[in-house]
Amino acid sequence: MNNSKESPEIRFAVLIDGDNAQPSMVADVLKEVAKYGKITIRRVYGDWTSRQMESWKKHLPQNAVQPVQQFQNTVGKNATDSAMIIDAMDLLYGGNVEGFAIVSSDSDYTRLAIRLREDGKFVIGIGKMQTPEAFVRACDLFVYTENLVKPQAPAEAKTTGRKKGKAAGGKKTAGGSQPAAEEALPRKKEDRTAEARSLLSQAFDMVVQDDGWATLSDLGKALRRLDPAFDSRTYGYSQLSKMIEAHQDLYEIEREAEKGPSQIYFRRRESH
């Protein structure tokens, strides 16, 4: 069978700011990036002579991540940023990767992300929800680390006090009758629902066809163009399809499963 017509897999370099990322999240970060291509380079930067980096050491061999030493020559200055940026530019000109994943919540990488995109590279940013918007917008795609954390069991939620009520419902299996039960983030449900409906409406207008229908895949691309940090998990849904299903008062959904995985189509319901 001739596979010459298949699109080549994107090769990614994952560059982690060790001063600004959580060691325990490394495996989850790598799994997330692997959804979009093949990871060929895995590096974490920091001053490995400092106690701050001790917690990283057990995670390096487990995830085949290469530590890169950068001495902190001046107190209060982050030398890791410069080392990562220099390496990223070397990789850019080396031409061996088509994508970069910058793991940090630091806005100092904003210009780097812009420069990589200017050269046609696909840039994924991964950081906390507190990441400055400038860095988020500079990436093709931004993933919040809070969305990579597995939902806690009810007993755990009680002890931490972070996820209550809806978090317990998040353990329901896929296909449950109430998609909204997946919600787990500590934001007001009303605010998140209004924001989700607004984004869905804008994205639908961008991809709707002449017959009034749009595909779920096109919708997902439009949502990313509107907001690089868009993620259905932010709104409490494990998948975009479940997010649409939770708004069936606005959208009519159809599935076509004749060839391979089912394609999902949807259109606005007529107002009465």
N, C-alpha and C positions, 0 to 999 in steps of 0.2 A: 504494500500500500504506500503510495507516494504522499509524504507529509510536507512537501516543499511549499505548499500554499498556506500552511498553518502559520499564524503570527508567532514570531519568536517571543519567548518569555522574557519579561523585563528583569534585568539583573540589578539588585539593590545593594547599596552600601549602607549599613546601619551604623550611625555614629552617635555614641551616647556620651552626654556630658555627665561624668561621674559625680560632679559636685552638685548636680541639679536634678538627678533622677534617682528613683528608688531601686535598690538592688533586687528586692523581692519581685519586682515587676518585669525583670528581664525576659523570662520565658514567655510571659503573656505578650510583651511587646514584639518579640520575634514571631510569634504565631500570627499576630495581627498583620505584620508586614508581609509575611509569607502568603497572605490572601491575594496579594497584588503582584507577586513575582518571586523570583529565586534570590535568596540572600547569599551573596558571594563574599561579602566583607562584613565583619562584625568587630567593632572596636569600641572600647570605653576609655575615656580620657580622665586623668586625674593625677594627683601627687601620691603615688603609691607608698611613699615613705611616711605619710601622715596617718594618724589613727582614724581619721574620717573615712578612709577607704577600706578599713579592715572588713567591714560588713560585705564588701563586694567580692572578696576573694573566693568564697565558697561557691559563688554563682558563676564564676568565669569558666572553670572546666566543665561544669554541668551543661553550659549552653554554647561551648566552643567560641567564647568571646575573647578577643585579644586585648590585653591591657596596654595602654600607651602612657608612658611616663611623661609628666610635665611638672617640673619643679615649680613651686610657688616662691619666686624670688623676692617678691614684695608683699608684705602683710596687707591684707585687705584687697588685693588685686586678684582677679580670676584669670590665671594664665591658661586655663583649660580652653576658654573660648578661642584664643588665638591658635592653639595647637589644632583644635578641631577644624577651624576655618582653613588653615594652611593645608591640612590633609585633604579636606574636601576639594579644594582647588587643584591639588595634585591629582586626585582621582578624576576630576572633571577633565583635565587635559590629557590624562592617561587614556581615556576613551574606553575603559573596560566595564563601565556600569552605565545603565540608562536611568536609574532611579536612586534617590537618596532618602533615607529616613533620619531625620534629625530629632533625637530624643532629648528634649529639654523644655523647660518653661521660661527660658530666658529670652527676652526681646533682643538681645545682642545678636541673635542669629537671623534676624529679619532680613538684613541686607544679603546675607549668604543665600537664603532661600530664594530671594528675588533674582540673584545672579545665576543660580543654578537653573531656574525656570527660563531665564532669558536664553540659555543655551539649549533649551528643549528638553531638559531633564524633568522627570516626574518627581515631585518633592512631597514627602509625607512628613508632617510634624507630629510629634507625640509628646504631650505634656499635660499638666494639670489644668483644671477649669479656670484657674486664676491667671493663665498665660495671657499676656497682653494681646489685644486684638490685632495689632500691627503684624505680629509674627504669625498669628493664625491665618490672616488674610494673605500673607505672602506665600503660603503653601498651596499646592493643588488640593491637598487633603489634610485635615488635622483631626487627630484622634485624642480624645480626652482619656487620661489614664483611669479616671473614675469609672469609665464605661468598660474597662477591662477587668475590673474587680468582680469576682463571682458573687451573686446574691447571697446574703447571709441566711442561715437557718433562723427560724423564729427565736430560739433560745439565745443565739449569738446576738441577734438584733436587740434583745432586751438588755443584754449586758453592756453593749456599746452605746446604746441610746441614739445612734445615728440614723438607723432605718427602722421605722415603726409602721404598724398598720399595714400599708400596702406592701411592704417588704416581705411580709409573711406570705402574701398572695403570689409573690414573684416565683415561688417554688412550684406553681401549677405547671403541669405539662403542656406542651404545645397542643393547640387544638381545643383548649378550654373555652368555655362559652363566653368568658369575659376577658378580652385581650387587655383591657385597662388594668387588670389585676397584676400585670407584669411591672407596673410602675414601682420604682424603689428609691429614686433620688429625692432628697429632702427639699423639694421645691413645691410651691403651691400647685395643686392639680389644675386649678382654673387658669392660672397664668400659662402653664405649659400647654394646655389644651388649645388656648387661643393662639399661642405662638405656632403650634403645629398646624392648625387649620390655615393660618395665614401663609405659612411656607408652602403647604401642599397646594393651595390655590394659585400662588405665584408660579410654582413649578409647572402645574398643569397648564396654565396659559402659555407657557413657553414651548410645550411639546404636543399639545392637542392637535390631532389631524383634522382634515376636512370633514370626516364623518363623525366628529365629536368624541372619538375614542383616543386614548393614549396608552402606551405600554408602561409597565412598572419599571423596566430597565431604563427607558428614556426619562422617566420621572426621577429616578435615582441620580442620573447624570445631571439633570437640571437642578436638583436640590444641592448638589455639590458645587455647581457653578454659582448658585445664590449664596451659599455659605459653606466654605471649605470644611468647617467643623460640624456640618450636619451629620447626625448619627441618630438613627431611630432609638438607640439605647438611651440617649439623653432624655427622651420623652417617655421612657418606660417600656419600649417594645423591642424584643429581640431581633425582629426583622421588619423591613419596610412594609412588606405585605400585611403584617399584623397591624401596623399603624394605620394603613388604609382601611382594613376591615373594622377598625374601631370607630371609623367615621362613615359608616354606611348610610347615615342620614344625609350625607352630602354626595356620596359617590356610589355608583352602581358598578359591580365587579363581575367579570366573566373570566373563565379559565379555558385555555385551549391546550389539551394534552394529547393531541394526535401524534405529534412527532417529538419524542424525547421528553425532557422536563417541560412541565406546563408553562405556557406563557400567560401572563396575567394582564388583562386589559381592564380599563376602568373609564368611566365618564361621569360628568356631573349629573345628578338627578335633577329633573325638571322641577322648578319651584311651583307650588300651587297657590 
